[in-house]
Amino acid sequence: MLDVMLSSFSSDSSPSDKDGGGGGDKELQEFLVIEKQRAQFNAQIHEFNEICWDKCVEKPSNKLDSKTETCLSNCVDRFIDVSLLVTQRFTQLLSKNAGGFN
Amino acid sequence: MEALAGAQLTGAQRDELMDQVKQQIALANAQELLGKMTEKCFKKCVQKPGTSLDSSEQKCVAMCMDRYMDSWNLVSKSYSTRLQKERQRL
């Protein structure tokens, strides 16, 4: 239900402006945009943590050792690097092949 | 939800709605963490499932949960730092 609510606020924010001259709706809308961003940020961390936990953490012990900590933070950065690189190259491939697909 | 369609909420109604949204997001977040933790710590701590969860497995699970949280917090910090860097680059 929440998803429906949030997506309807983000995707048709312009049509919903017409009925709300009142500033109150705007406040609510801004709140929802921020909460949605926060939720997306959290979801991203869950995903990264899962990937990097598998890569970096061996047997759980009394604390994360510094090697594991370094691995975890490098893992996040390198994953983002790969994601950017793949996106970039994929875009290039698409534009190069654009003629061929038609 | 019906009140939303009318788009005229009283201040109190709006506050209540905001509270509910926050609570539901927090709940979803906790459920996600719980699910992932269970899966990861089961994998790490129960190599060969026996007839019961023995005490070393239980200790392992407890430790694993703590480390998973540590890891979560560290990943969160690294991601925030990276986001800030990327924003400055724009």
N, CA and C atoms of all chains as a GROMACS GRO file, in nm:
protein
  576
    1MET      N    1   0.084  -0.120   0.000
    1MET     CA    2   0.000   0.000   0.000
    1MET      C    3   0.087   0.124   0.000
    2LEU      N    4   0.193   0.117   0.079
    2LEU     CA    5   0.284   0.230   0.090
    2LEU      C    6   0.349   0.258  -0.044
    3ASP      N    7   0.388   0.151  -0.114
    3ASP     CA    8   0.452   0.167  -0.244
    3ASP      C    9   0.361   0.241  -0.340
    4VAL      N   10   0.237   0.199  -0.340
    4VAL     CA   11   0.141   0.260  -0.430
    4VAL      C   12   0.130   0.409  -0.401
    5MET      N   13   0.122   0.437  -0.273
    5MET     CA   14   0.109   0.575  -0.230
    5MET      C   15   0.229   0.658  -0.273
    6LEU      N   16   0.348   0.602  -0.247
    6LEU     CA   17   0.470   0.676  -0.275
    6LEU      C   18   0.489   0.696  -0.425
    7SER      N   19   0.463   0.588  -0.501
    7SER     CA   20   0.488   0.602  -0.643
    7SER      C   21   0.388   0.696  -0.707
    8SER      N   22   0.267   0.695  -0.655
    8SER     CA   23   0.170   0.786  -0.714
    8SER      C   24   0.208   0.930  -0.686
    9PHE      N   25   0.274   0.952  -0.575
    9PHE     CA   26   0.317   1.088  -0.546
    9PHE      C   27   0.434   1.131  -0.633
   10SER      N   28   0.523   1.035  -0.663
   10SER     CA   29   0.640   1.076  -0.740
   10SER      C   30   0.610   1.083  -0.889
   11SER      N   31   0.527   0.989  -0.939
   11SER     CA   32   0.511   0.984  -1.083
   11SER      C   33   0.408   1.084  -1.136
   12ASP      N   34   0.300   1.107  -1.060
   12ASP     CA   35   0.210   1.211  -1.110
   12ASP      C   36   0.202   1.328  -1.014
   13SER      N   37   0.315   1.383  -0.987
   13SER     CA   38   0.313   1.497  -0.895
   13SER      C   39   0.254   1.620  -0.962
   14SER      N   40   0.271   1.630  -1.095
   14SER     CA   41   0.216   1.750  -1.160
   14SER      C   42   0.064   1.751  -1.166
   15PRO      N   43  -0.002   1.639  -1.206
   15PRO     CA   44  -0.148   1.644  -1.205
   15PRO      C   45  -0.206   1.668  -1.065
   16SER      N   46  -0.138   1.617  -0.963
   16SER     CA   47  -0.195   1.632  -0.830
   16SER      C   48  -0.179   1.774  -0.777
   17ASP      N   49  -0.098   1.855  -0.848
   17ASP     CA   50  -0.082   1.994  -0.805
   17ASP      C   51  -0.208   2.074  -0.826
   18LYS      N   52  -0.288   2.029  -0.924
   18LYS     CA   53  -0.401   2.112  -0.963
   18LYS      C   54  -0.504   2.128  -0.851
   19ASP      N   55  -0.522   2.023  -0.772
   19ASP     CA   56  -0.624   2.035  -0.668
   19ASP      C   57  -0.569   2.095  -0.538
   20GLY      N   58  -0.440   2.104  -0.529
   20GLY     CA   59  -0.384   2.151  -0.403
   20GLY      C   60  -0.319   2.287  -0.414
   21GLY      N   61  -0.397   2.394  -0.409
   21GLY     CA   62  -0.337   2.525  -0.397
   21GLY      C   63  -0.286   2.544  -0.254
   22GLY      N   64  -0.344   2.469  -0.162
   22GLY     CA   65  -0.307   2.480  -0.021
   22GLY      C   66  -0.166   2.435   0.003
   23GLY      N   67  -0.092   2.504   0.087
   23GLY     CA   68   0.048   2.471   0.112
   23GLY      C   69   0.065   2.342   0.188
   24GLY      N   70  -0.041   2.296   0.255
   24GLY     CA   71  -0.031   2.177   0.337
   24GLY      C   72   0.005   2.053   0.259
   25ASP      N   73  -0.054   2.038   0.141
   25ASP     CA   74  -0.027   1.921   0.058
   25ASP      C   75   0.117   1.919   0.013
   26LYS      N   76   0.169   2.034  -0.016
   26LYS     CA   77   0.308   2.046  -0.057
   26LYS      C   78   0.399   1.994   0.053
   27GLU      N   79   0.367   2.032   0.173
   27GLU     CA   80   0.449   1.989   0.287
   27GLU      C   81   0.449   1.837   0.297
   28LEU      N   82   0.329   1.779   0.280
   28LEU     CA   83   0.315   1.634   0.288
   28LEU      C   84   0.391   1.568   0.174
   29GLN      N   85   0.382   1.628   0.058
   29GLN     CA   86   0.449   1.574  -0.060
   29GLN      C   87   0.600   1.576  -0.041
   30GLU      N   88   0.651   1.687   0.010
   30GLU     CA   89   0.795   1.696   0.035
   30GLU      C   90   0.839   1.591   0.136
   31PHE      N   91   0.757   1.575   0.238
   31PHE     CA   92   0.787   1.474   0.339
   31PHE      C   93   0.798   1.336   0.276
   32LEU      N   94   0.701   1.305   0.187
   32LEU     CA   95   0.700   1.172   0.125
   32LEU      C   96   0.819   1.152   0.032
   33VAL      N   97   0.856   1.257  -0.040
   33VAL     CA   98   0.973   1.248  -0.128
   33VAL      C   99   1.098   1.216  -0.046
   34ILE      N  100   1.113   1.286   0.065
   34ILE     CA  101   1.231   1.264   0.150
   34ILE      C  102   1.228   1.124   0.210
   35GLU      N  103   1.112   1.082   0.258
   35GLU     CA  104   1.103   0.947   0.316
   35GLU      C  105   1.129   0.840   0.211
   36LYS      N  106   1.083   0.865   0.090
   36LYS     CA  107   1.107   0.770  -0.017
   36LYS      C  108   1.256   0.758  -0.047
   37GLN      N  109   1.324   0.873  -0.051
   37GLN     CA  110   1.469   0.871  -0.074
   37GLN      C  111   1.540   0.797   0.037
   38ARG      N  112   1.494   0.821   0.159
   38ARG     CA  113   1.555   0.754   0.274
   38ARG      C  114   1.536   0.602   0.264
   39ALA      N  115   1.417   0.562   0.222
   39ALA     CA  116   1.388   0.419   0.209
   39ALA      C  117   1.474   0.356   0.098
   40GLN      N  118   1.490   0.431  -0.012
   40GLN     CA  119   1.573   0.380  -0.122
   40GLN      C  120   1.718   0.368  -0.079
   41PHE      N  121   1.764   0.466  -0.004
   41PHE     CA  122   1.900   0.463   0.049
   41PHE      C  123   1.919   0.339   0.136
   42ASN      N  124   1.825   0.316   0.225
   42ASN     CA  125   1.833   0.198   0.311
   42ASN      C  126   1.831   0.067   0.233
   43ALA      N  127   1.745   0.061   0.131
   43ALA     CA  128   1.738  -0.060   0.050
   43ALA      C  129   1.871  -0.087  -0.019
   44GLN      N  130   1.933   0.022  -0.065
   44GLN     CA  131   2.064   0.011  -0.129
   44GLN      C  132   2.168  -0.044  -0.032
   45ILE      N  133   2.165   0.005   0.091
   45ILE     CA  134   2.261  -0.042   0.190
   45ILE      C  135   2.240  -0.191   0.219
   46HIS      N  136   2.115  -0.232   0.228
   46HIS     CA  137   2.088  -0.376   0.249
   46HIS      C  138   2.151  -0.458   0.137
   47GLU      N  139   2.137  -0.410   0.015
   47GLU     CA  140   2.191  -0.483  -0.099
   47GLU      C  141   2.343  -0.487  -0.095
   48PHE      N  142   2.406  -0.369  -0.076
   48PHE     CA  143   2.552  -0.364  -0.067
   48PHE      C  144   2.603  -0.450   0.047
   49ASN      N  145   2.537  -0.440   0.161
   49ASN     CA  146   2.585  -0.514   0.277
   49ASN      C  147   2.582  -0.664   0.253
   50GLU      N  148   2.477  -0.708   0.184
   50GLU     CA  149   2.468  -0.850   0.154
   50GLU      C  150   2.582  -0.896   0.063
   51ILE      N  151   2.605  -0.818  -0.044
   51ILE     CA  152   2.710  -0.852  -0.139
   51ILE      C  153   2.847  -0.849  -0.072
   52CYS      N  154   2.873  -0.743   0.005
   52CYS     CA  155   3.007  -0.724   0.062
   52CYS      C  156   3.031  -0.814   0.183
   53TRP      N  157   2.926  -0.848   0.254
   53TRP     CA  158   2.939  -0.946   0.362
   53TRP      C  159   2.988  -1.079   0.305
   54ASP      N  160   2.926  -1.122   0.196
   54ASP     CA  161   2.968  -1.248   0.134
   54ASP      C  162   3.112  -1.242   0.086
   55LYS      N  163   3.154  -1.127   0.036
   55LYS     CA  164   3.290  -1.112  -0.017
   55LYS      C  165   3.394  -1.102   0.095
   56CYS      N  166   3.361  -1.031   0.202
   56CYS     CA  167   3.466  -0.988   0.296
   56CYS      C  168   3.469  -1.060   0.431
   57VAL      N  169   3.356  -1.107   0.479
   57VAL     CA  170   3.353  -1.158   0.616
   57VAL      C  171   3.369  -1.310   0.620
   58GLU      N  172   3.472  -1.354   0.694
   58GLU     CA  173   3.492  -1.498   0.709
   58GLU      C  174   3.411  -1.546   0.830
   59LYS      N  175   3.476  -1.610   0.926
   59LYS     CA  176   3.404  -1.655   1.046
   59LYS      C  177   3.376  -1.536   1.137
   60PRO      N  178   3.252  -1.519   1.180
   60PRO     CA  179   3.222  -1.408   1.271
   60PRO      C  180   3.301  -1.421   1.402
   61SER      N  181   3.368  -1.313   1.443
   61SER     CA  182   3.442  -1.317   1.570
   61SER      C  183   3.397  -1.202   1.659
   62ASN      N  184   3.479  -1.170   1.760
   62ASN     CA  185   3.437  -1.069   1.857
   62ASN      C  186   3.421  -0.929   1.800
   63LYS      N  187   3.499  -0.899   1.700
   63LYS     CA  188   3.476  -0.772   1.630
   63LYS      C  189   3.523  -0.784   1.487
   64LEU      N  190   3.483  -0.687   1.404
   64LEU     CA  191   3.531  -0.686   1.267
   64LEU      C  192   3.677  -0.642   1.270
   65ASP      N  193   3.769  -0.724   1.216
   65ASP     CA  194   3.908  -0.677   1.218
   65ASP      C  195   3.929  -0.572   1.109
   66SER      N  196   4.044  -0.504   1.119
   66SER     CA  197   4.063  -0.388   1.030
   66SER      C  198   4.072  -0.431   0.884
   67LYS      N  199   4.121  -0.552   0.861
   67LYS     CA  200   4.129  -0.600   0.723
   67LYS      C  201   3.988  -0.613   0.664
   68THR      N  202   3.898  -0.669   0.746
   68THR     CA  203   3.759  -0.685   0.700
   68THR      C  204   3.692  -0.550   0.679
   69GLU      N  205   3.720  -0.456   0.770
   69GLU     CA  206   3.661  -0.322   0.757
   69GLU      C  207   3.706  -0.255   0.628
   70THR      N  208   3.836  -0.266   0.600
   70THR     CA  209   3.889  -0.208   0.475
   70THR      C  210   3.823  -0.274   0.355
   71CYS      N  211   3.814  -0.406   0.362
   71CYS     CA  212   3.750  -0.481   0.252
   71CYS      C  213   3.607  -0.433   0.230
   72LEU      N  214   3.532  -0.414   0.338
   72LEU     CA  215   3.392  -0.374   0.326
   72LEU      C  216   3.379  -0.236   0.260
   73SER      N  217   3.460  -0.141   0.305
   73SER     CA  218   3.443  -0.008   0.247
   73SER      C  219   3.496  -0.004   0.103
   74ASN      N  220   3.604  -0.077   0.075
   74ASN     CA  221   3.649  -0.088  -0.065
   74ASN      C  222   3.543  -0.154  -0.151
   75CYS      N  223   3.481  -0.254  -0.094
   75CYS     CA  224   3.379  -0.330  -0.168
   75CYS      C  225   3.265  -0.239  -0.215
   76VAL      N  226   3.220  -0.152  -0.125
   76VAL     CA  227   3.112  -0.058  -0.162
   76VAL      C  228   3.158   0.032  -0.276
   77ASP      N  229   3.276   0.090  -0.259
   77ASP     CA  230   3.327   0.182  -0.362
   77ASP      C  231   3.348   0.112  -0.496
   78ARG      N  232   3.407  -0.007  -0.493
   78ARG     CA  233   3.434  -0.077  -0.619
   78ARG      C  234   3.304  -0.124  -0.684
   79PHE      N  235   3.207  -0.161  -0.601
   79PHE     CA  236   3.079  -0.203  -0.660
   79PHE      C  237   3.015  -0.087  -0.736
   80ILE      N  238   3.022   0.033  -0.674
   80ILE     CA  239   2.967   0.152  -0.741
   80ILE      C  240   3.046   0.183  -0.868
   81ASP      N  241   3.179   0.170  -0.860
   81ASP     CA  242   3.262   0.189  -0.980
   81ASP      C  243   3.217   0.096  -1.093
   82VAL      N  244   3.200  -0.030  -1.059
   82VAL     CA  245   3.159  -0.127  -1.160
   82VAL      C  246   3.022  -0.091  -1.216
   83SER      N  247   2.933  -0.053  -1.127
   83SER     CA  248   2.799  -0.016  -1.171
   83SER      C  249   2.804   0.102  -1.268
   84LEU      N  250   2.887   0.203  -1.238
   84LEU     CA  251   2.900   0.319  -1.327
   84LEU      C  252   2.963   0.278  -1.461
   85LEU      N  253   3.066   0.195  -1.451
   85LEU     CA  254   3.137   0.152  -1.571
   85LEU      C  255   3.046   0.070  -1.663
   86VAL      N  256   2.973  -0.022  -1.603
   86VAL     CA  257   2.883  -0.106  -1.682
   86VAL      C  258   2.776  -0.020  -1.750
   87THR      N  259   2.722   0.075  -1.673
   87THR     CA  260   2.620   0.163  -1.729
   87THR      C  261   2.674   0.242  -1.848
   88GLN      N  262   2.795   0.297  -1.825
   88GLN     CA  263   2.859   0.377  -1.930
   88GLN      C  264   2.882   0.296  -2.057
   89ARG      N  265   2.943   0.179  -2.038
   89ARG     CA  266   2.977   0.097  -2.154
   89ARG      C  267   2.852   0.040  -2.222
   90PHE      N  268   2.755   0.009  -2.139
   90PHE     CA  269   2.629  -0.043  -2.195
   90PHE      C  270   2.563   0.063  -2.283
   91THR      N  271   2.567   0.188  -2.238
   91THR     CA  272   2.512   0.298  -2.316
   91THR      C  273   2.585   0.312  -2.449
   92GLN      N  274   2.720   0.299  -2.442
   92GLN     CA  275   2.799   0.305  -2.566
   92GLN      C  276   2.760   0.194  -2.662
   93LEU      N  277   2.748   0.073  -2.606
   93LEU     CA  278   2.711  -0.041  -2.690
   93LEU      C  279   2.576  -0.018  -2.756
   94LEU      N  280   2.484   0.034  -2.677
   94LEU     CA  281   2.350   0.059  -2.729
   94LEU      C  282   2.355   0.159  -2.844
   95SER      N  283   2.429   0.268  -2.825
   95SER     CA  284   2.429   0.371  -2.929
   95SER      C  285   2.504   0.322  -3.053
   96LYS      N  286   2.608   0.240  -3.030
   96LYS     CA  287   2.682   0.186  -3.144
   96LYS      C  288   2.593   0.092  -3.226
   97ASN      N  289   2.513   0.016  -3.152
   97ASN     CA  290   2.430  -0.084  -3.220
   97ASN      C  291   2.292  -0.032  -3.260
   98ALA      N  292   2.268   0.095  -3.231
   98ALA     CA  293   2.134   0.149  -3.250
   98ALA      C  294   2.082   0.122  -3.391
   99GLY      N  295   2.169   0.140  -3.492
   99GLY     CA  296   2.128   0.115  -3.629
   99GLY      C  297   2.091  -0.031  -3.651
  100GLY      N  298   2.173  -0.118  -3.592
  100GLY     CA  299   2.156  -0.261  -3.615
  100GLY      C  300   2.026  -0.317  -3.558
  101PHE      N  301   1.976  -0.251  -3.451
  101PHE     CA  302   1.856  -0.305  -3.387
  101PHE      C  303   1.730  -0.275  -3.465
  102ASN      N  304   1.736  -0.171  -3.548
  102ASN     CA  305   1.613  -0.134  -3.618
  102ASN      C  306   1.582  -0.225  -3.736
  103MET      N  307  -0.679   0.659   0.390
  103MET     CA  308  -0.657   0.672   0.246
  103MET      C  309  -0.766   0.756   0.180
  104GLU      N  310  -0.890   0.743   0.230
  104GLU     CA  311  -0.997   0.822   0.173
  104GLU      C  312  -0.972   0.971   0.195
  105ALA      N  313  -0.916   1.000   0.310
  105ALA     CA  314  -0.887   1.139   0.340
  105ALA      C  315  -0.786   1.196   0.241
  106LEU      N  316  -0.695   1.109   0.195
  106LEU     CA  317  -0.593   1.155   0.102
  106LEU      C  318  -0.655   1.201  -0.029
  107ALA      N  319  -0.757   1.127  -0.075
  107ALA     CA  320  -0.821   1.160  -0.201
  107ALA      C  321  -0.884   1.299  -0.193
  108GLY      N  322  -0.941   1.331  -0.080
  108GLY     CA  323  -0.998   1.462  -0.061
  108GLY      C  324  -0.893   1.570  -0.052
  109ALA      N  325  -0.770   1.530  -0.016
  109ALA     CA  326  -0.654   1.617  -0.016
  109ALA      C  327  -0.660   1.729   0.088
  110GLN      N  328  -0.765   1.732   0.167
  110GLN     CA  329  -0.767   1.832   0.273
  110GLN      C  330  -0.754   1.764   0.408
  111LEU      N  331  -0.634   1.763   0.460
  111LEU     CA  332  -0.610   1.700   0.589
  111LEU      C  333  -0.595   1.808   0.695
  112THR      N  334  -0.645   1.776   0.812
  112THR     CA  335  -0.618   1.868   0.922
  112THR      C  336  -0.472   1.848   0.965
  113GLY      N  337  -0.421   1.941   1.038
  113GLY     CA  338  -0.283   1.931   1.084
  113GLY      C  339  -0.259   1.802   1.160
  114ALA      N  340  -0.354   1.767   1.246
  114ALA     CA  341  -0.339   1.646   1.327
  114ALA      C  342  -0.340   1.521   1.239
  115GLN      N  343  -0.429   1.522   1.139
  115GLN     CA  344  -0.435   1.407   1.048
  115GLN      C  345  -0.304   1.391   0.971
  116ARG      N  346  -0.251   1.504   0.929
  116ARG     CA  347  -0.126   1.499   0.854
  116ARG      C  348  -0.013   1.446   0.942
  117ASP      N  349  -0.006   1.495   1.064
  117ASP     CA  350   0.097   1.446   1.157
  117ASP      C  351   0.086   1.296   1.177
  118GLU      N  352  -0.040   1.252   1.191
  118GLU     CA  353  -0.062   1.109   1.214
  118GLU      C  354  -0.017   1.027   1.093
  119LEU      N  355  -0.050   1.079   0.974
  119LEU     CA  356  -0.011   1.011   0.851
  119LEU      C  357   0.142   1.002   0.840
  120MET      N  358   0.208   1.113   0.869
  120MET     CA  359   0.355   1.115   0.862
  120MET      C  360   0.415   1.014   0.960
  121ASP      N  361   0.358   1.012   1.078
  121ASP     CA  362   0.403   0.916   1.179
  121ASP      C  363   0.389   0.773   1.130
  122GLN      N  364   0.272   0.744   1.069
  122GLN     CA  365   0.247   0.609   1.020
  122GLN      C  366   0.343   0.571   0.909
  123VAL      N  367   0.368   0.665   0.819
  123VAL     CA  368   0.462   0.638   0.710
  123VAL      C  369   0.599   0.606   0.768
  124LYS      N  370   0.644   0.688   0.861
  124LYS     CA  371   0.775   0.664   0.922
  124LYS      C  372   0.780   0.529   0.991
  125GLN      N  373   0.674   0.497   1.063
  125GLN     CA  374   0.672   0.369   1.133
  125GLN      C  375   0.676   0.251   1.037
  126GLN      N  376   0.598   0.262   0.928
  126GLN     CA  377   0.596   0.152   0.832
  126GLN      C  378   0.730   0.134   0.764
  127ILE      N  379   0.796   0.245   0.734
  127ILE     CA  380   0.928   0.236   0.672
  127ILE      C  381   1.028   0.173   0.769
  128ALA      N  382   1.022   0.216   0.895
  128ALA     CA  383   1.112   0.159   0.996
  128ALA      C  384   1.087   0.009   1.011
  129LEU      N  385   0.960  -0.029   1.009
  129LEU     CA  386   0.924  -0.170   1.022
  129LEU      C  387   0.976  -0.251   0.904
  130ALA      N  388   0.957  -0.198   0.784
  130ALA     CA  389   1.003  -0.268   0.664
  130ALA      C  390   1.155  -0.284   0.668
  131ASN      N  391   1.221  -0.179   0.715
  131ASN     CA  392   1.367  -0.182   0.725
  131ASN      C  393   1.412  -0.290   0.824
  132ALA      N  394   1.346  -0.296   0.937
  132ALA     CA  395   1.380  -0.397   1.038
  132ALA      C  396   1.354  -0.538   0.987
  133GLN      N  397   1.244  -0.555   0.914
  133GLN     CA  398   1.212  -0.688   0.859
  133GLN      C  399   1.315  -0.732   0.757
  134GLU      N  400   1.358  -0.637   0.674
  134GLU     CA  401   1.460  -0.667   0.574
  134GLU      C  402   1.589  -0.711   0.643
  135LEU      N  403   1.627  -0.635   0.745
  135LEU     CA  404   1.749  -0.667   0.818
  135LEU      C  405   1.739  -0.803   0.885
  136LEU      N  406   1.626  -0.829   0.947
  136LEU     CA  407   1.603  -0.957   1.014
  136LEU      C  408   1.615  -1.074   0.917
  137GLY      N  409   1.552  -1.060   0.802
  137GLY     CA  410   1.554  -1.166   0.703
  137GLY      C  411   1.695  -1.195   0.652
  138LYS      N  412   1.766  -1.087   0.618
  138LYS     CA  413   1.902  -1.104   0.564
  138LYS      C  414   1.995  -1.163   0.670
  139MET      N  415   1.982  -1.111   0.793
  139MET     CA  416   2.064  -1.159   0.904
  139MET      C  417   2.044  -1.309   0.925
  140THR      N  418   1.920  -1.350   0.927
  140THR     CA  419   1.889  -1.492   0.947
  140THR      C  420   1.955  -1.577   0.840
  141GLU      N  421   1.938  -1.535   0.716
  141GLU     CA  422   1.993  -1.610   0.604
  141GLU      C  423   2.146  -1.617   0.613
  142LYS      N  424   2.210  -1.501   0.633
  142LYS     CA  425   2.356  -1.496   0.636
  142LYS      C  426   2.414  -1.573   0.754
  143CYS      N  427   2.352  -1.560   0.870
  143CYS     CA  428   2.408  -1.622   0.990
  143CYS      C  429   2.379  -1.772   0.993
  144PHE      N  430   2.271  -1.812   0.931
  144PHE     CA  431   2.246  -1.955   0.917
  144PHE      C  432   2.356  -2.017   0.830
  145LYS      N  433   2.385  -1.948   0.721
  145LYS     CA  434   2.488  -1.994   0.628
  145LYS      C  435   2.624  -2.005   0.698
  146LYS      N  436   2.658  -1.900   0.775
  146LYS     CA  437   2.790  -1.896   0.839
  146LYS      C  438   2.801  -1.994   0.956
  147CYS      N  439   2.693  -2.012   1.031
  147CYS     CA  440   2.706  -2.079   1.161
  147CYS      C  441   2.657  -2.225   1.164
  148VAL      N  442   2.568  -2.258   1.073
  148VAL     CA  443   2.519  -2.397   1.076
  148VAL      C  444   2.574  -2.471   0.953
  149GLN      N  445   2.687  -2.538   0.973
  149GLN     CA  446   2.751  -2.606   0.860
  149GLN      C  447   2.675  -2.734   0.827
  150LYS      N  448   2.660  -2.817   0.932
  150LYS     CA  449   2.583  -2.940   0.914
  150LYS      C  450   2.470  -2.940   1.013
  151PRO      N  451   2.348  -2.918   0.970
  151PRO     CA  452   2.235  -2.912   1.063
  151PRO      C  453   2.222  -3.041   1.144
  152GLY      N  454   2.230  -3.031   1.278
  152GLY     CA  455   2.216  -3.148   1.363
  152GLY      C  456   2.076  -3.159   1.419
  153THR      N  457   2.059  -3.239   1.524
  153THR     CA  458   1.925  -3.257   1.580
  153THR      C  459   1.881  -3.137   1.664
  154SER      N  460   1.977  -3.055   1.706
  154SER     CA  461   1.941  -2.930   1.774
  154SER      C  462   2.047  -2.825   1.743
  155LEU      N  463   2.016  -2.700   1.778
  155LEU     CA  464   2.112  -2.593   1.760
  155LEU      C  465   2.206  -2.594   1.880
  156ASP      N  466   2.328  -2.645   1.863
  156ASP     CA  467   2.414  -2.658   1.981
  156ASP      C  468   2.470  -2.524   2.026
  157SER      N  469   2.535  -2.525   2.145
  157SER     CA  470   2.568  -2.396   2.207
  157SER      C  471   2.673  -2.320   2.126
  158SER      N  472   2.762  -2.392   2.057
  158SER     CA  473   2.861  -2.318   1.977
  158SER      C  474   2.793  -2.253   1.857
  159GLU      N  475   2.693  -2.319   1.804
  159GLU     CA  476   2.618  -2.258   1.693
  159GLU      C  477   2.542  -2.136   1.741
  160GLN      N  478   2.484  -2.148   1.862
  160GLN     CA  479   2.409  -2.034   1.916
  160GLN      C  480   2.500  -1.915   1.939
  161LYS      N  481   2.620  -1.944   1.994
  161LYS     CA  482   2.717  -1.836   2.016
  161LYS      C  483   2.756  -1.773   1.884
  162CYS      N  484   2.779  -1.858   1.786
  162CYS     CA  485   2.816  -1.809   1.653
  162CYS      C  486   2.708  -1.717   1.597
  163VAL      N  487   2.583  -1.758   1.612
  163VAL     CA  488   2.472  -1.678   1.558
  163VAL      C  489   2.468  -1.541   1.626
  164ALA      N  490   2.485  -1.540   1.759
  164ALA     CA  491   2.480  -1.413   1.832
  164ALA      C  492   2.592  -1.320   1.784
  165MET      N  493   2.711  -1.378   1.769
  165MET     CA  494   2.825  -1.298   1.724
  165MET      C  495   2.803  -1.250   1.581
  166CYS      N  496   2.753  -1.340   1.499
  166CYS     CA  497   2.727  -1.308   1.359
  166CYS      C  498   2.629  -1.191   1.346
  167MET      N  499   2.525  -1.191   1.428
  167MET     CA  500   2.428  -1.082   1.424
  167MET      C  501   2.494  -0.948   1.456
  168ASP      N  502   2.578  -0.949   1.561
  168ASP     CA  503   2.648  -0.826   1.598
  168ASP      C  504   2.739  -0.777   1.486
  169ARG      N  505   2.812  -0.872   1.425
  169ARG     CA  506   2.902  -0.834   1.317
  169ARG      C  507   2.824  -0.788   1.195
  170TYR      N  508   2.708  -0.848   1.171
  170TYR     CA  509   2.628  -0.807   1.055
  170TYR      C  510   2.583  -0.662   1.070
  171MET      N  511   2.547  -0.626   1.195
  171MET     CA  512   2.510  -0.487   1.224
  171MET      C  513   2.630  -0.394   1.204
  172ASP      N  514   2.747  -0.436   1.256
  172ASP     CA  515   2.868  -0.355   1.236
  172ASP      C  516   2.892  -0.331   1.088
  173SER      N  517   2.880  -0.440   1.014
  173SER     CA  518   2.903  -0.432   0.870
  173SER      C  519   2.802  -0.337   0.805
  174TRP      N  520   2.677  -0.349   0.847
  174TRP     CA  521   2.571  -0.262   0.793
  174TRP      C  522   2.604  -0.115   0.815
  175ASN      N  523   2.646  -0.086   0.936
  175ASN     CA  524   2.678   0.053   0.969
  175ASN      C  525   2.798   0.105   0.890
  176LEU      N  526   2.896   0.018   0.874
  176LEU     CA  527   3.015   0.056   0.798
  176LEU      C  528   2.981   0.080   0.651
  177VAL      N  529   2.902  -0.011   0.595
  177VAL     CA  530   2.860   0.002   0.456
  177VAL      C  531   2.779   0.130   0.437
  178SER      N  532   2.693   0.158   0.534
  178SER     CA  533   2.613   0.280   0.529
  178SER      C  534   2.702   0.405   0.526
  179LYS      N  535   2.806   0.403   0.610
  179LYS     CA  536   2.898   0.517   0.615
  179LYS      C  537   2.973   0.531   0.483
  180SER      N  538   3.023   0.420   0.431
  180SER     CA  539   3.098   0.424   0.305
  180SER      C  540   3.011   0.475   0.190
  181TYR      N  541   2.888   0.427   0.189
  181TYR     CA  542   2.796   0.467   0.082
  181TYR      C  543   2.764   0.617   0.092
  182SER      N  544   2.740   0.666   0.212
  182SER     CA  545   2.713   0.810   0.231
  182SER      C  546   2.830   0.894   0.183
  183THR      N  547   2.950   0.851   0.221
  183THR     CA  548   3.070   0.925   0.181
  183THR      C  549   3.080   0.930   0.029
  184ARG      N  550   3.055   0.816  -0.034
  184ARG     CA  551   3.065   0.809  -0.179
  184ARG      C  552   2.959   0.897  -0.246
  185LEU      N  553   2.838   0.893  -0.191
  185LEU     CA  554   2.731   0.976  -0.247
  185LEU      C  555   2.768   1.123  -0.243
  186GLN      N  556   2.825   1.165  -0.130
  186GLN     CA  557   2.866   1.305  -0.115
  186GLN      C  558   2.972   1.341  -0.220
  187LYS      N  559   3.068   1.250  -0.238
  187LYS     CA  560   3.174   1.273  -0.337
  187LYS      C  561   3.115   1.286  -0.476
  188GLU      N  562   3.023   1.197  -0.509
  188GLU     CA  563   2.964   1.199  -0.642
  188GLU      C  564   2.884   1.327  -0.665
  189ARG      N  565   2.819   1.374  -0.558
  189ARG     CA  566   2.740   1.495  -0.570
  189ARG      C  567   2.828   1.616  -0.597
  190GLN      N  568   2.944   1.618  -0.530
  190GLN     CA  569   3.036   1.731  -0.549
  190GLN      C  570   3.092   1.734  -0.691
  191ARG      N  571   3.104   1.615  -0.750
  191ARG     CA  572   3.159   1.605  -0.883
  191ARG      C  573   3.065   1.666  -0.987
  192LEU      N  574   2.936   1.665  -0.958
  192LEU     CA  575   2.837   1.716  -1.055
  192LEU      C  576   2.841   1.869  -1.068
   0.00000   0.00000   0.00000
